[in-house]
Amino acid sequence: MYTPQFSINNRILRNIGAIEAAREVIENAALLPAWEKKFQDEAAVRSVHYGTHIEGNELSLQQVQRVLDGEKIVARERDVQEVINYRKVIDFLEDKHDDPINLALIRELHGIVVENLLDGENTGLFRQSEVVIRNSITGEVVFRPPKAVEVEWQLSELVEFINREGEIHPILKSGAVHYEFVRIHPFVDGNGRSGRALSMLVLFQDEYDIRRFFSLEEYFDRNPDEYYEALQSVERNRSDQTEWLTYFTECVAAELSRVKERVEKISRDVRFKKQLGGPVMLSERQIKLIEYINETGYIENKVYSKLFPMVSEDTVLREVQDLVKKGILRKQGKTKGVKYFLKD
């Protein structure tokens, strides 16, 4: 039976506290539907970009956005395919939110990760050969995963651990799954992306999807040496995951704290719901106007051309007046001196 070895230190406790505080704010923020979709879309794009970039994908964040928007770009075919696949992975995680995690699901997940990248013999099938992990610069062997014959039963033990309820905090459970999957290295290729996706699904199924506003991949990719060093610390510490889980919880806490701060800027708590009497759809320009007012306190006519250089002032003014009519903004002053504030 697989049970991760680790100790709860002060840093892990502090990180879990920050995670829970941020989660409470994010999940209870009264956001308009357009904002919710915007946050989810941005998190998905960041996950796709940074989740593939850490594996050597050369596309920029802007190029990834263009690919996901259906545009054709000049780039390596493999890079484009990896991006398309990982976007499908994110949709897969949402679809499997309530499905039992088992070996068949893991094979299906891997099949999406490597679609059109590996031959059929290695797509969604556990490896039949021995592999080693080498330092990409020195070529030195840094890790030897289990023998191929051990892959399926070790992965089965991991699945059994995943499905045991209430054993450890969901964040620690997700981190432990992340590490153990990478350690087992069940496939010929695509293990990093598959493992990170599986650890996210574990969070989703433990009610920690947190409105799907967050992406951990950027923190891993920001300093990949630190990420891989944290993973390798487990073997160095004789299978103790404390150092790895300290790093993992710090990444989650940093990302959720960032999201919390942004949500607090644009959320009017329950006041929007009370004022508007229900959901209200806003245009992209109206969202940008509200974001500007949250940052500066108010908006006035002379700012319109800076915010929307390709849009006429009359068009922007109609958007502002619509926000006044909906009870979101209040007008103060007259003619050229008029200012608009978020309504209290």
Residue pairs with C-beta under 8 A, 6 or more apart in sequence:
1 157
1 160
1 161
2 154
2 157
2 158
2 160
2 161
2 180
3 161
4 161
4 168
4 172
4 176
4 179
4 180
4 241
5 239
5 240
5 241
6 172
6 176
6 240
6 241
6 242
6 244
6 245
7 240
7 242
9 242
9 246
11 246
11 249
11 250
12 172
12 242
12 245
12 246
12 249
14 253
15 246
15 249
15 250
15 252
15 253
16 169
16 171
16 172
16 249
16 253
18 253
18 256
18 257
19 171
19 249
19 252
19 253
19 256
21 260
22 253
22 256
22 257
22 259
22 260
23 208
23 210
23 256
25 260
25 263
25 264
26 210
26 211
26 213
26 256
26 259
26 260
26 263
27 210
27 211
29 263
29 264
29 267
29 269
30 267
30 268
30 269
30 270
30 271
30 272
30 273
31 39
31 263
31 266
31 267
31 272
32 272
32 279
32 280
32 281
32 282
33 279
33 280
33 281
34 281
34 282
34 283
34 284
34 287
35 266
35 282
35 287
36 211
38 287
39 211
39 213
39 259
39 262
39 263
40 211
40 212
40 213
43 212
43 213
43 214
43 215
44 87
44 90
44 212
44 215
45 61
45 64
45 65
45 68
46 61
46 215
46 217
46 218
47 86
47 90
47 215
47 216
47 217
48 64
48 68
48 83
48 86
48 87
48 90
49 59
49 60
49 61
49 64
49 83
49 217
50 215
50 217
50 218
50 220
50 221
50 222
51 86
51 193
51 196
51 215
51 217
51 221
52 59
52 64
52 79
52 82
52 83
52 86
52 193
53 59
53 221
54 192
54 217
54 220
54 221
54 224
54 227
55 82
55 192
55 193
57 79
57 82
57 83
58 75
58 76
58 79
59 67
59 73
59 75
59 79
59 80
59 83
63 73
63 75
64 83
66 73
67 73
67 80
67 83
67 84
68 83
68 87
73 80
78 117
81 115
81 116
81 117
82 117
85 112
85 113
85 114
85 115
85 116
85 117
86 113
86 193
88 112
88 115
89 109
89 112
89 113
89 193
89 197
92 108
92 109
92 112
92 197
93 197
93 200
93 201
93 204
94 204
94 212
96 105
96 201
97 201
97 204
97 205
97 209
98 205
99 105
100 163
101 159
101 162
101 163
101 198
101 201
101 202
101 205
102 159
103 152
103 155
103 156
103 159
106 155
106 159
106 186
106 194
106 198
107 124
107 125
107 126
108 124
109 194
109 197
109 198
109 201
110 123
110 124
110 186
110 187
110 190
110 194
111 123
111 124
113 190
113 193
113 194
113 197
114 122
114 123
114 124
114 187
114 189
114 190
115 123
117 189
117 190
118 188
118 189
118 190
122 187
122 188
122 189
125 187
126 148
126 151
126 152
126 155
126 186
126 187
127 148
127 151
127 185
127 186
127 187
127 188
128 148
129 148
129 188
130 147
130 148
131 145
131 185
131 188
132 141
132 143
132 144
132 145
133 141
133 142
133 143
133 144
133 145
133 185
134 140
134 141
134 142
135 142
142 232
143 183
143 232
143 235
145 183
145 184
145 185
146 154
146 183
146 184
146 185
151 184
151 185
151 186
152 186
154 184
155 181
155 184
155 186
158 177
158 180
158 181
158 184
161 167
161 176
161 177
161 180
162 173
162 177
162 202
167 173
168 176
170 202
170 203
170 206
170 207
170 208
171 203
171 208
171 248
171 249
171 252
172 245
172 249
173 202
173 206
174 199
174 200
174 202
174 203
174 206
174 208
174 248
175 199
175 241
175 244
175 245
175 248
175 249
176 241
176 245
177 195
177 198
177 199
177 202
178 195
178 196
178 198
178 199
178 248
179 231
179 234
179 241
179 244
181 191
181 194
181 195
181 198
181 199
182 191
182 192
182 195
182 231
183 234
183 235
185 191
187 194
196 216
196 217
196 220
200 216
203 209
210 256
210 259
213 259
213 263
214 252
214 255
214 256
214 259
215 255
216 251
216 252
216 255
218 255
219 251
219 254
219 255
220 227
220 251
221 227
226 247
227 247
230 243
230 244
230 247
230 248
231 244
233 243
233 244
234 240
234 241
234 243
234 244
237 243
265 291
265 294
265 295
266 290
266 291
266 294
268 275
268 342
271 344
272 328
275 327
275 328
275 343
276 326
276 327
276 328
280 326
280 328
282 290
282 323
283 319
285 308
285 311
285 316
285 319
286 319
286 322
286 323
288 307
288 308
289 299
289 307
289 316
289 319
289 320
289 323
290 323
290 328
290 342
292 299
292 303
292 307
293 299
293 329
293 340
293 341
293 342
294 342
297 341
298 332
298 339
298 340
298 341
299 320
299 339
299 340
300 337
300 338
300 339
300 340
301 313
301 317
301 336
301 338
304 311
304 313
304 316
304 317
305 313
307 316
308 315
308 316
320 329
320 340
323 329
323 340
324 330
324 331
324 340
327 343
328 342
328 343
329 340
329 341
329 342
329 343
330 340
330 341
330 342
330 343
330 344
331 338
331 339
331 340
332 338
332 339
332 340
332 341
333 339
